């Protein structure tokens, strides 16, 4: 069995593969799609283009924020492990 670092190196770890939506999340996605369809039916072509630009920018911002939250969580987890190991070593030295 390869180590977690090797799995990461070879690109075999895909965080999004392990995400499973709840019924509530699926319901919200369905509502978003339904409301978008309704809205688009009332828009001119120019307004649809503007809406698409807005949605693209919102998605890009969301992606950037998700990345930052992931990195922060990863770093926090690493700091917790480091502190746990450091204190454990300290206790053995006493």
N, CA, C and O atoms as a GROMACS GRO file, in nm:
protein
  376
    1UNK      N    1   0.084  -0.119   0.000
    1UNK     CA    2   0.000   0.000   0.000
    1UNK      C    3   0.088   0.124   0.000
    1UNK      O    4   0.183   0.134   0.078
    2UNK      N    5   0.057   0.219  -0.086
    2UNK     CA    6   0.134   0.342  -0.094
    2UNK      C    7   0.094   0.436   0.018
    2UNK      O    8  -0.015   0.429   0.074
    3UNK      N    9   0.186   0.524   0.050
    3UNK     CA   10   0.158   0.624   0.153
    3UNK      C   11   0.063   0.730   0.098
    3UNK      O   12   0.047   0.743  -0.024
    4UNK      N   13   0.002   0.803   0.187
    4UNK     CA   14  -0.089   0.911   0.147
    4UNK      C   15  -0.015   1.015   0.064
    4UNK      O   16  -0.072   1.073  -0.028
    5UNK      N   17   0.113   1.040   0.096
    5UNK     CA   18   0.191   1.137   0.019
    5UNK      C   19   0.215   1.087  -0.123
    5UNK      O   20   0.212   1.166  -0.218
    6UNK      N   21   0.239   0.957  -0.139
    6UNK     CA   22   0.257   0.903  -0.273
    6UNK      C   23   0.127   0.910  -0.352
    6UNK      O   24   0.128   0.942  -0.471
    7UNK      N   25   0.016   0.881  -0.287
    7UNK     CA   26  -0.113   0.891  -0.353
    7UNK      C   27  -0.139   1.034  -0.400
    7UNK      O   28  -0.190   1.056  -0.510
    8UNK      N   29  -0.104   1.130  -0.316
    8UNK     CA   30  -0.118   1.271  -0.352
    8UNK      C   31  -0.027   1.305  -0.470
    8UNK      O   32  -0.070   1.372  -0.564
    9UNK      N   33   0.096   1.260  -0.465
    9UNK     CA   34   0.194   1.287  -0.571
    9UNK      C   35   0.145   1.234  -0.706
    9UNK      O   36   0.156   1.303  -0.807
   10UNK      N   37   0.091   1.114  -0.708
   10UNK     CA   38   0.047   1.052  -0.832
   10UNK      C   39  -0.093   1.098  -0.875
   10UNK      O   40  -0.146   1.050  -0.976
   11UNK      N   41  -0.152   1.189  -0.801
   11UNK     CA   42  -0.282   1.244  -0.839
   11UNK      C   43  -0.397   1.148  -0.818
   11UNK      O   44  -0.500   1.159  -0.885
   12UNK      N   45  -0.381   1.055  -0.729
   12UNK     CA   46  -0.487   0.957  -0.704
   12UNK      C   47  -0.584   1.001  -0.595
   12UNK      O   48  -0.682   0.932  -0.566
   13UNK      N   49  -0.558   1.114  -0.536
   13UNK     CA   50  -0.649   1.167  -0.434
   13UNK      C   51  -0.729   1.279  -0.497
   13UNK      O   52  -0.674   1.382  -0.538
   14UNK      N   53  -0.857   1.259  -0.504
   14UNK     CA   54  -0.949   1.357  -0.560
   14UNK      C   55  -1.054   1.390  -0.454
   14UNK      O   56  -1.149   1.315  -0.438
   15UNK      N   57  -1.038   1.501  -0.381
   15UNK     CA   58  -1.132   1.533  -0.273
   15UNK      C   59  -1.278   1.536  -0.318
   15UNK      O   60  -1.367   1.499  -0.242
   16UNK      N   61  -1.303   1.580  -0.440
   16UNK     CA   62  -1.441   1.592  -0.486
   16UNK      C   63  -1.506   1.456  -0.511
   16UNK      O   64  -1.628   1.446  -0.514
   17UNK      N   65  -1.425   1.351  -0.529
   17UNK     CA   66  -1.482   1.218  -0.550
   17UNK      C   67  -1.554   1.167  -0.428
   17UNK      O   68  -1.643   1.082  -0.439
   18UNK      N   69  -1.519   1.216  -0.311
   18UNK     CA   70  -1.577   1.166  -0.186
   18UNK      C   71  -1.690   1.252  -0.132
   18UNK      O   72  -1.737   1.228  -0.020
   19UNK      N   73  -1.733   1.350  -0.209
   19UNK     CA   74  -1.839   1.437  -0.162
   19UNK      C   75  -1.974   1.380  -0.206
   19UNK      O   76  -1.996   1.355  -0.325
   20UNK      N   77  -2.062   1.359  -0.111
   20UNK     CA   78  -2.195   1.307  -0.140
   20UNK      C   79  -2.296   1.410  -0.092
   20UNK      O   80  -2.294   1.452   0.024
   21UNK      N   81  -2.384   1.450  -0.182
   21UNK     CA   82  -2.483   1.552  -0.149
   21UNK      C   83  -2.595   1.496  -0.062
   21UNK      O   84  -2.640   1.383  -0.079
   22UNK      N   85  -2.637   1.578   0.030
   22UNK     CA   86  -2.753   1.544   0.111
   22UNK      C   87  -2.880   1.575   0.030
   22UNK      O   88  -2.874   1.638  -0.075
   23UNK      N   89  -2.992   1.530   0.080
   23UNK     CA   90  -3.120   1.559   0.014
   23UNK      C   91  -3.145   1.710   0.011
   23UNK      O   92  -3.197   1.764  -0.087
   24UNK      N   93  -3.106   1.777   0.120
   24UNK     CA   94  -3.126   1.922   0.128
   24UNK      C   95  -3.042   1.994   0.022
   24UNK      O   96  -3.090   2.086  -0.044
   25UNK      N   97  -2.916   1.951   0.007
   25UNK     CA   98  -2.829   2.013  -0.094
   25UNK      C   99  -2.882   1.987  -0.235
   25UNK      O  100  -2.882   2.077  -0.319
   26UNK      N  101  -2.925   1.864  -0.262
   26UNK     CA  102  -2.981   1.830  -0.393
   26UNK      C  103  -3.105   1.914  -0.420
   26UNK      O  104  -3.125   1.963  -0.532
   27UNK      N  105  -3.190   1.931  -0.318
   27UNK     CA  106  -3.312   2.013  -0.331
   27UNK      C  107  -3.276   2.157  -0.366
   27UNK      O  108  -3.339   2.218  -0.453
   28UNK      N  109  -3.174   2.212  -0.299
   28UNK     CA  110  -3.134   2.350  -0.328
   28UNK      C  111  -3.080   2.364  -0.470
   28UNK      O  112  -3.107   2.463  -0.537
   29UNK      N  113  -3.005   2.266  -0.515
   29UNK     CA  114  -2.953   2.270  -0.653
   29UNK      C  115  -3.069   2.266  -0.752
   29UNK      O  116  -3.068   2.339  -0.852
   30UNK      N  117  -3.166   2.182  -0.725
   30UNK     CA  118  -3.284   2.176  -0.812
   30UNK      C  119  -3.359   2.309  -0.814
   30UNK      O  120  -3.403   2.353  -0.920
   31UNK      N  121  -3.373   2.372  -0.697
   31UNK     CA  122  -3.441   2.502  -0.690
   31UNK      C  123  -3.365   2.609  -0.768
   31UNK      O  124  -3.425   2.692  -0.837
   32UNK      N  125  -3.233   2.607  -0.756
   32UNK     CA  126  -3.151   2.704  -0.830
   32UNK      C  127  -3.173   2.687  -0.980
   32UNK      O  128  -3.194   2.785  -1.052
   33UNK      N  129  -3.168   2.563  -1.028
   33UNK     CA  130  -3.187   2.536  -1.171
   33UNK      C  131  -3.327   2.578  -1.216
   33UNK      O  132  -3.343   2.640  -1.322
   34UNK      N  133  -3.426   2.544  -1.137
   34UNK     CA  134  -3.564   2.578  -1.171
   34UNK      C  135  -3.583   2.730  -1.179
   34UNK      O  136  -3.643   2.781  -1.274
   35UNK      N  137  -3.532   2.801  -1.080
   35UNK     CA  138  -3.546   2.948  -1.078
   35UNK      C  139  -3.466   3.013  -1.190
   35UNK      O  140  -3.509   3.115  -1.246
   36UNK      N  141  -3.353   2.957  -1.223
   36UNK     CA  142  -3.274   3.012  -1.334
   36UNK      C  143  -3.350   2.997  -1.465
   36UNK      O  144  -3.355   3.090  -1.546
   37UNK      N  145  -3.408   2.880  -1.486
   37UNK     CA  146  -3.487   2.859  -1.608
   37UNK      C  147  -3.602   2.958  -1.618
   37UNK      O  148  -3.627   3.016  -1.724
   38UNK      N  149  -3.672   2.977  -1.507
   38UNK     CA  150  -3.783   3.073  -1.505
   38UNK      C  151  -3.735   3.213  -1.538
   38UNK      O  152  -3.796   3.285  -1.618
   39UNK      N  153  -3.624   3.251  -1.476
   39UNK     CA  154  -3.571   3.385  -1.498
   39UNK      C  155  -3.528   3.404  -1.643
   39UNK      O  156  -3.558   3.506  -1.704
   40UNK      N  157  -3.459   3.305  -1.699
   40UNK     CA  158  -3.408   3.317  -1.836
   40UNK      C  159  -3.521   3.332  -1.937
   40UNK      O  160  -3.503   3.397  -2.040
   41UNK      N  161  -3.636   3.274  -1.909
   41UNK     CA  162  -3.750   3.286  -2.000
   41UNK      C  163  -3.799   3.429  -2.011
   41UNK      O  164  -3.862   3.466  -2.110
   42UNK      N  165  -3.771   3.510  -1.909
   42UNK     CA  166  -3.820   3.648  -1.908
   42UNK      C  167  -3.716   3.749  -1.957
   42UNK      O  168  -3.746   3.868  -1.966
   43UNK      N  169  -3.596   3.702  -1.990
   43UNK     CA  170  -3.487   3.793  -2.024
   43UNK      C  171  -3.466   3.806  -2.174
   43UNK      O  172  -3.495   3.715  -2.251
   44UNK      N  173  -3.414   3.922  -2.212
   44UNK     CA  174  -3.370   3.941  -2.350
   44UNK      C  175  -3.235   3.871  -2.367
   44UNK      O  176  -3.174   3.827  -2.269
   45UNK      N  177  -3.189   3.860  -2.490
   45UNK     CA  178  -3.060   3.796  -2.515
   45UNK      C  179  -2.946   3.872  -2.444
   45UNK      O  180  -2.856   3.810  -2.388
   46UNK      N  181  -2.951   4.003  -2.447
   46UNK     CA  182  -2.849   4.085  -2.380
   46UNK      C  183  -2.852   4.060  -2.229
   46UNK      O  184  -2.747   4.048  -2.166
   47UNK      N  185  -2.970   4.052  -2.172
   47UNK     CA  186  -2.982   4.026  -2.029
   47UNK      C  187  -2.934   3.885  -1.994
   47UNK      O  188  -2.873   3.864  -1.888
   48UNK      N  189  -2.960   3.789  -2.081
   48UNK     CA  190  -2.912   3.653  -2.059
   48UNK      C  191  -2.759   3.649  -2.058
   48UNK      O  192  -2.699   3.580  -1.975
   49UNK      N  193  -2.697   3.724  -2.150
   49UNK     CA  194  -2.551   3.731  -2.152
   49UNK      C  195  -2.497   3.793  -2.024
   49UNK      O  196  -2.398   3.746  -1.968
   50UNK      N  197  -2.564   3.898  -1.977
   50UNK     CA  198  -2.523   3.963  -1.852
   50UNK      C  199  -2.539   3.868  -1.734
   50UNK      O  200  -2.452   3.862  -1.647
   51UNK      N  201  -2.649   3.794  -1.730
   51UNK     CA  202  -2.671   3.696  -1.624
   51UNK      C  203  -2.562   3.589  -1.627
   51UNK      O  204  -2.512   3.549  -1.523
   52UNK      N  205  -2.527   3.544  -1.746
   52UNK     CA  206  -2.424   3.441  -1.760
   52UNK      C  207  -2.289   3.492  -1.708
   52UNK      O  208  -2.216   3.418  -1.642
   53UNK      N  209  -2.257   3.616  -1.737
   53UNK     CA  210  -2.132   3.676  -1.686
   53UNK      C  211  -2.135   3.682  -1.533
   53UNK      O  212  -2.036   3.652  -1.466
   54UNK      N  213  -2.250   3.722  -1.481
   54UNK     CA  214  -2.266   3.729  -1.335
   54UNK      C  215  -2.246   3.591  -1.272
   54UNK      O  216  -2.173   3.577  -1.174
   55UNK      N  217  -2.310   3.490  -1.329
   55UNK     CA  218  -2.300   3.354  -1.276
   55UNK      C  219  -2.156   3.304  -1.286
   55UNK      O  220  -2.107   3.240  -1.193
   56UNK      N  221  -2.089   3.332  -1.397
   56UNK     CA  222  -1.948   3.290  -1.413
   56UNK      C  223  -1.859   3.353  -1.307
   56UNK      O  224  -1.775   3.285  -1.247
   57UNK      N  225  -1.877   3.482  -1.283
   57UNK     CA  226  -1.797   3.551  -1.181
   57UNK      C  227  -1.828   3.497  -1.042
   57UNK      O  228  -1.737   3.477  -0.962
   58UNK      N  229  -1.954   3.473  -1.014
   58UNK     CA  230  -1.993   3.418  -0.884
   58UNK      C  231  -1.931   3.280  -0.864
   58UNK      O  232  -1.884   3.248  -0.754
   59UNK      N  233  -1.932   3.198  -0.968
   59UNK     CA  234  -1.875   3.065  -0.958
   59UNK      C  235  -1.724   3.071  -0.939
   59UNK      O  236  -1.667   2.994  -0.861
   60UNK      N  237  -1.659   3.162  -1.010
   60UNK     CA  238  -1.514   3.177  -0.995
   60UNK      C  239  -1.479   3.220  -0.852
   60UNK      O  240  -1.384   3.168  -0.794
   61UNK      N  241  -1.555   3.314  -0.797
   61UNK     CA  242  -1.533   3.357  -0.659
   61UNK      C  243  -1.557   3.241  -0.563
   61UNK      O  244  -1.479   3.221  -0.470
   62UNK      N  245  -1.663   3.167  -0.584
   62UNK     CA  246  -1.693   3.052  -0.499
   62UNK      C  247  -1.580   2.949  -0.504
   62UNK      O  248  -1.541   2.895  -0.400
   63UNK      N  249  -1.528   2.922  -0.622
   63UNK     CA  250  -1.417   2.826  -0.637
   63UNK      C  251  -1.294   2.873  -0.561
   63UNK      O  252  -1.228   2.795  -0.492
   64UNK      N  253  -1.262   3.002  -0.573
   64UNK     CA  254  -1.146   3.057  -0.502
   64UNK      C  255  -1.165   3.047  -0.350
   64UNK      O  256  -1.072   3.013  -0.278
   65UNK      N  257  -1.286   3.077  -0.305
   65UNK     CA  258  -1.313   3.072  -0.161
   65UNK      C  259  -1.308   2.927  -0.110
   65UNK      O  260  -1.256   2.902  -0.002
   66UNK      N  261  -1.362   2.834  -0.188
   66UNK     CA  262  -1.356   2.693  -0.148
   66UNK      C  263  -1.212   2.645  -0.139
   66UNK      O  264  -1.176   2.569  -0.048
   67UNK      N  265  -1.129   2.690  -0.232
   67UNK     CA  266  -0.987   2.653  -0.228
   67UNK      C  267  -0.922   2.707  -0.102
   67UNK      O  268  -0.846   2.635  -0.036
   68UNK      N  269  -0.951   2.830  -0.067
   68UNK     CA  270  -0.891   2.890   0.052
   68UNK      C  271  -0.939   2.820   0.179
   68UNK      O  272  -0.860   2.798   0.271
   69UNK      N  273  -1.067   2.785   0.184
   69UNK     CA  274  -1.120   2.712   0.300
   69UNK      C  275  -1.053   2.575   0.311
   69UNK      O  276  -1.018   2.532   0.420
   70UNK      N  277  -1.036   2.508   0.198
   70UNK     CA  278  -0.968   2.378   0.196
   70UNK      C  279  -0.824   2.392   0.247
   70UNK      O  280  -0.780   2.315   0.333
   71UNK      N  281  -0.752   2.490   0.194
   71UNK     CA  282  -0.613   2.510   0.236
   71UNK      C  283  -0.604   2.544   0.384
   71UNK      O  284  -0.517   2.492   0.455
   72UNK      N  285  -0.692   2.630   0.430
   72UNK     CA  286  -0.692   2.667   0.572
   72UNK      C  287  -0.719   2.543   0.658
   72UNK      O  288  -0.650   2.521   0.758
   73UNK      N  289  -0.817   2.463   0.620
   73UNK     CA  290  -0.848   2.342   0.696
   73UNK      C  291  -0.733   2.243   0.695
   73UNK      O  292  -0.704   2.180   0.796
   74UNK      N  293  -0.668   2.229   0.581
   74UNK     CA  294  -0.554   2.138   0.571
   74UNK      C  295  -0.440   2.186   0.661
   74UNK      O  296  -0.380   2.106   0.734
   75UNK      N  297  -0.410   2.316   0.656
   75UNK     CA  298  -0.303   2.371   0.739
   75UNK      C  299  -0.337   2.360   0.888
   75UNK      O  300  -0.251   2.328   0.969
   76UNK      N  301  -0.461   2.386   0.922
   76UNK     CA  302  -0.504   2.374   1.060
   76UNK      C  303  -0.488   2.230   1.108
   76UNK      O  304  -0.440   2.205   1.218
   77UNK      N  305  -0.529   2.135   1.025
   77UNK     CA  306  -0.513   1.994   1.059
   77UNK      C  307  -0.366   1.958   1.079
   77UNK      O  308  -0.332   1.886   1.173
   78UNK      N  309  -0.281   2.009   0.991
   78UNK     CA  310  -0.138   1.981   1.003
   78UNK      C  311  -0.081   2.042   1.132
   78UNK      O  312   0.001   1.980   1.199
   79UNK      N  313  -0.126   2.163   1.166
   79UNK     CA  314  -0.079   2.226   1.290
   79UNK      C  315  -0.123   2.146   1.412
   79UNK      O  316  -0.048   2.134   1.508
   80UNK      N  317  -0.244   2.093   1.407
   80UNK     CA  318  -0.294   2.012   1.519
   80UNK      C  319  -0.207   1.888   1.535
   80UNK      O  320  -0.170   1.852   1.647
   81UNK      N  321  -0.175   1.822   1.424
   81UNK     CA  322  -0.091   1.702   1.430
   81UNK      C  323   0.048   1.737   1.481
   81UNK      O  324   0.103   1.665   1.565
   82UNK      N  325   0.105   1.846   1.432
   82UNK     CA  326   0.239   1.887   1.477
   82UNK      C  327   0.238   1.914   1.627
   82UNK      O  328   0.326   1.868   1.699
   83UNK      N  329   0.137   1.988   1.674
   83UNK     CA  330   0.130   2.018   1.817
   83UNK      C  331   0.113   1.890   1.898
   83UNK      O  332   0.175   1.874   2.003
   84UNK      N  333   0.028   1.800   1.850
   84UNK     CA  334   0.007   1.674   1.922
   84UNK      C  335   0.137   1.594   1.930
   84UNK      O  336   0.170   1.541   2.036
   85UNK      N  337   0.209   1.586   1.821
   85UNK     CA  338   0.336   1.512   1.820
   85UNK      C  339   0.441   1.582   1.905
   85UNK      O  340   0.517   1.516   1.976
   86UNK      N  341   0.447   1.714   1.896
   86UNK     CA  342   0.546   1.789   1.972
   86UNK      C  343   0.523   1.773   2.122
   86UNK      O  344   0.617   1.749   2.198
   87UNK      N  345   0.399   1.786   2.163
   87UNK     CA  346   0.367   1.771   2.306
   87UNK      C  347   0.390   1.628   2.352
   87UNK      O  348   0.432   1.605   2.465
   88UNK      N  349   0.362   1.533   2.265
   88UNK     CA  350   0.384   1.393   2.300
   88UNK      C  351   0.533   1.368   2.323
   88UNK      O  352   0.570   1.298   2.416
   89UNK      N  353   0.617   1.426   2.238
   89UNK     CA  354   0.762   1.411   2.254
   89UNK      C  355   0.809   1.479   2.383
   89UNK      O  356   0.895   1.427   2.454
   90UNK      N  357   0.750   1.597   2.412
   90UNK     CA  358   0.783   1.669   2.534
   90UNK      C  359   0.751   1.585   2.659
   90UNK      O  360   0.828   1.582   2.755
   91UNK      N  361   0.637   1.519   2.654
   91UNK     CA  362   0.596   1.438   2.769
   91UNK      C  363   0.689   1.318   2.788
   91UNK      O  364   0.714   1.278   2.902
   92UNK      N  365   0.740   1.262   2.680
   92UNK     CA  366   0.831   1.148   2.691
   92UNK      C  367   0.967   1.191   2.744
   92UNK      O  368   1.036   1.112   2.808
   93UNK      N  369   1.006   1.314   2.719
   93UNK     CA  370   1.135   1.365   2.766
   93UNK      C  371   1.137   1.393   2.916
   93UNK      O  372   1.243   1.394   2.978
   94UNK      N  373   1.021   1.415   2.973
   94UNK     CA  374   1.013   1.453   3.115
   94UNK      C  375   1.040   1.337   3.204
   94UNK      O  376   1.038   1.350   3.326
   0.00000   0.00000   0.00000
